[in-house]
Amino acid sequence: MTARVRSSSEITLSVWRAMFLREALDRLFEARAAWLWLMVEPVIYISLHAFGLETFHVHEIGGMAINMWIIAGFIGFLLWRRTWTQVLHGIDSNKAFFAYRQVKPFDVALVRAVLELFLMVPISVMIVALAIVAGHAMTLDRVNPVWLPADPLLVIVSFVGLWLLGLGLGLVTSVAMHVVPELDHIFKLLYLPLYYISGALLPISLYVPTPYQYIFVANPVVNGLELMRQGFLPGYHALAGVSLAYLYAWALGIMLVGLALYKRFSRKLVMR
């Protein structure tokens, strides 16, 4: 009997499946309780900042309870940041795979991004569920409390938009880092400031005067986080000018740039 020739699509799917399983095992079991830290990290950040803001008598932002305000924004920010950093370092972490001609740099980037989405969805659901079980409603209204996201579709669309933005940024910056390796130090320095200029943990409306908030709204991540909060609570007073179209224009635009760069430097990415 003659062996069946596998199509290119079957080979690609096999490569993605094998890489996905390998990446999943590394992320979840690389170190002791690595899977637990994926959940603990956001809980620690959320708890510390919620406690800090409540200490200064900040109990709600735009009509939304401060605990849920932080949760609704931070899970979106964490998805964006983790997707970006995983794609950014994907090539260096998988150099051995490039010995096989079936494996391309984009395969690594896509698999890492998809894995991050698969991990963040259950983590986000568990964090929101824990908050609700602990008695944290979307608003401080004790008469008519809102417990569940009122517009799940907007939450999902904003969540996916932030994921696409992280994937696109990861593609662009990974190529840039291979052309200029010193950029890695700059990217690491940006991680902490990004928490705050994106409005994930501290409300922009509190520390930025209204006439200058448009500068921060120009950041597509801010648009995604504010829209996620609107999805949790439609009555939430988001920053003026946020737009779902703006978020997706940035996400798709930067992805096209990233794909073009991967196509242009595909050989150099594998050889370095």
C-alpha positions in Angstrom: 0.0 0.0 0.0 1.2 3.5 -0.8 1.4 6.0 2.0 -1.1 8.8 1.7 0.5 12.2 1.0 -0.5 14.7 3.6 -1.7 18.1 2.4 0.0 21.3 3.5 -3.0 22.2 5.6 -2.8 18.9 7.5 0.9 19.4 8.1 0.4 23.0 9.4 -2.4 21.8 11.8 -0.1 19.0 13.1 2.7 21.5 13.7 0.3 23.9 15.5 -1.1 21.1 17.6 2.3 19.8 18.6 3.6 23.3 19.4 0.5 24.2 21.3 0.8 21.1 23.6 4.5 21.8 24.2 3.9 25.5 25.0 1.0 24.6 27.3 3.1 22.1 29.3 5.9 24.7 29.6 3.6 27.4 30.8 1.6 25.3 33.3 4.3 23.0 34.6 7.7 24.6 33.9 8.2 25.5 37.5 6.6 24.5 40.8 2.9 25.7 40.9 3.4 27.7 37.7 -0.2 27.1 36.8 -1.2 28.6 40.2 0.8 31.8 39.7 -1.1 32.5 36.5 -4.1 33.0 38.8 -2.4 34.5 41.8 -0.6 37.3 40.0 -3.8 39.2 38.9 -5.5 38.6 42.2 -2.6 40.2 44.1 -2.5 43.2 41.8 -6.2 43.7 42.0 -6.4 43.3 45.7 -3.5 45.7 46.5 -4.8 48.4 44.2 -8.4 48.1 45.3 -7.2 48.3 48.9 -5.1 51.3 48.2 -7.8 53.2 46.4 -10.4 52.5 49.1 -7.9 53.7 51.7 -8.1 57.1 49.9 -11.9 56.8 49.9 -12.2 56.1 46.2 -15.1 53.7 46.2 -16.4 54.0 42.7 -15.3 55.3 39.3 -17.8 56.5 36.7 -20.6 54.8 38.7 -18.8 51.4 38.9 -17.7 49.9 42.2 -13.9 50.2 42.5 -13.2 46.5 42.9 -15.1 45.6 39.8 -13.7 48.6 37.9 -10.2 47.3 38.5 -11.2 43.7 37.7 -13.0 44.6 34.4 -10.0 46.6 33.2 -7.1 44.5 34.5 -8.1 41.2 33.0 -8.2 42.9 29.6 -4.9 44.6 30.2 -3.3 41.3 31.4 -4.5 39.5 28.3 -2.9 42.2 26.1 0.4 42.4 28.0 0.8 38.6 28.3 0.0 38.1 24.6 2.5 40.8 23.6 5.3 39.5 25.8 4.8 35.8 24.8 4.9 36.6 21.1 7.8 39.0 21.7 10.0 36.2 23.1 8.5 33.4 21.1 11.3 33.1 18.5 14.1 33.0 21.1 12.3 30.3 23.2 11.7 28.0 20.2 14.8 28.1 18.1 15.2 24.4 18.2 12.0 24.0 16.3 13.3 25.9 13.3 15.5 22.9 12.4 12.3 21.5 10.9 11.4 23.2 7.7 7.7 22.9 8.4 8.0 25.3 11.3 7.9 29.0 10.5 8.4 32.0 12.9 4.7 33.0 12.5 3.6 29.5 13.7 5.4 30.2 17.0 3.8 33.6 17.3 0.3 32.4 16.5 0.4 29.3 18.8 1.7 31.4 21.7 -1.0 34.0 21.3 -3.7 31.4 21.0 -2.4 29.6 24.2 -2.5 32.9 26.0 -6.2 33.4 25.0 -7.0 29.9 26.1 -5.4 30.5 29.5 -6.8 34.0 30.1 -10.5 33.1 29.4 -10.9 30.7 32.3 -8.7 32.9 34.6 -10.9 35.9 33.9 -14.1 34.0 34.5 -12.7 32.6 37.8 -11.6 36.1 39.0 -15.0 37.6 38.2 -16.8 34.6 39.8 -14.7 34.9 43.0 -15.5 38.6 43.2 -19.2 38.0 42.9 -19.1 35.2 45.5 -17.2 37.5 47.8 -20.2 39.9 47.5 -18.8 42.5 45.1 -21.4 43.9 42.8 -20.9 46.1 39.7 -22.3 49.1 41.6 -22.6 50.3 45.2 -26.4 50.3 44.9 -27.6 47.9 47.6 -31.2 48.2 46.5 -30.8 47.1 42.8 -27.3 45.6 42.6 -25.9 44.5 39.3 -24.0 41.1 39.7 -23.3 40.0 36.1 -21.9 41.8 33.0 -24.9 43.5 31.4 -23.5 43.4 27.8 -21.4 40.2 27.5 -21.0 40.7 23.7 -19.2 44.0 24.2 -17.0 42.4 26.8 -16.1 39.6 24.5 -15.5 41.8 21.4 -13.3 44.2 23.5 -11.4 41.2 24.9 -10.7 39.8 21.5 -9.7 43.3 20.2 -7.1 43.6 23.0 -5.8 40.1 22.2 -5.4 41.0 18.5 -3.6 44.2 19.5 -1.2 42.2 21.7 -0.6 39.7 18.9 0.1 42.5 16.4 2.4 44.4 18.7 4.3 41.2 19.5 4.9 40.5 15.8 6.3 44.0 15.2 8.4 44.2 18.4 9.8 40.7 18.0 11.2 41.6 14.6 12.4 45.0 15.9 14.2 43.2 18.8 16.0 40.9 16.4 17.2 43.8 14.3 18.2 45.8 17.3 18.7 43.4 20.3 19.1 46.3 22.8 15.4 47.1 22.4 14.7 44.2 24.8 15.9 46.4 27.7 13.6 49.2 26.6 10.6 46.9 26.4 11.2 45.6 29.9 11.3 49.1 31.3 7.9 49.8 29.7 6.1 47.0 31.5 5.5 48.8 34.8 4.5 52.3 33.4 2.1 50.7 31.0 0.0 49.5 33.9 -0.7 53.1 34.8 -0.8 55.0 31.6 -3.4 52.5 30.2 -5.8 53.1 33.1 -5.8 49.4 34.1 -5.1 50.0 37.8 -5.4 53.7 38.4 -8.3 55.8 36.9 -7.1 58.3 34.3 -10.1 60.5 35.2 -8.6 61.0 38.7 -5.1 62.1 37.9 -5.3 63.6 34.4 -7.2 66.9 33.9 -10.1 66.6 31.5 -8.6 68.8 28.7 -5.6 66.4 28.5 -7.4 63.0 28.7 -7.6 62.8 24.9 -3.9 62.1 24.9 -4.4 58.9 26.9 -7.5 58.0 24.9 -5.2 57.9 21.8 -3.8 54.7 23.3 -5.9 51.8 21.8 -5.4 49.8 25.0 -7.3 52.5 27.0 -10.2 52.2 24.5 -10.3 48.4 25.0 -10.3 48.6 28.8 -12.9 51.3 28.9 -15.2 49.4 26.5 -14.8 46.3 28.6 -16.0 48.3 31.6 -19.0 49.5 29.6 -19.8 45.9 28.8 -19.8 45.1 32.5 -21.9 48.1 33.3 -23.6 50.0 30.5 -24.2 53.0 32.8 -20.5 53.3 33.4 -19.2 56.8 32.4 -16.3 56.0 30.2 -13.6 58.4 29.0 -14.8 60.6 26.2 -13.9 59.5 22.7 -13.3 55.7 23.2 -14.3 53.7 20.2 -14.5 50.0 19.3 -13.7 50.9 15.7 -10.5 52.7 16.8 -9.4 49.6 18.8 -9.9 47.3 15.9 -8.3 49.7 13.4 -5.2 49.7 15.5 -5.3 45.9 16.1 -5.7 45.0 12.4 -3.4 47.7 11.2 -0.5 46.6 13.4 -1.1 43.0 12.6 -0.7 43.7 8.9 2.5 45.5 9.6 3.7 42.6 11.7 2.8 40.0 9.1 4.7 42.1 6.5 7.8 42.2 8.7 7.7 38.5 9.4 7.4 37.9 5.6 10.3 40.2 4.9 12.7 39.0 7.7 11.6 35.3 7.9 15.0 33.9 7.1 16.9 36.3 9.4 14.5 35.5 12.3 15.3 31.8 12.0 19.1 32.2 11.5 19.8 34.5 14.4 
